């Protein structure tokens, strides 16, 4: 069976997935977040994982194909005062393994996030993407997202 035809399984991340998730980010040449698979950084990732797992509004997912982790993403539901007090689902840290891009992984992850947003009654799904990720932007637009805002960031460390 062709690898692209194998199903993509989306599931909540487990503590044992931390290494594979970090490896996805460490292999990202555009992100520039300083992620590393160096074991000295592992306690930081474990602390982050525990904080995400303890927050009922946040979920960290992995995408698997043929038993291998090939993608990850995080969702956080945010209640706000705008839109008559509606919730939005924030989709962040969307990452597909480099050799698995354009093989349906990203689509499966985005569809899962959108389904989650609908299930919790969110009025919108919002995501931010690095301005250099032109291919990703085209992908998000094909999936129904519309460029609507300009984002700003202030680095604190």
PyMOL commands that set and color helices and strands:
alter all, ss='L'
color gray80, all
select helices_A, chain A and resi 3-5+15-26+39-54+82-85+98-100+105-119+134-142
alter helices_A, ss='H'
color red, helices_A
select strands_A, chain A and resi 8-12+58-65+68-79+87-96+124-127
alter strands_A, ss='S'
color yellow, strands_A
deselect
rebuild
show_as cartoon
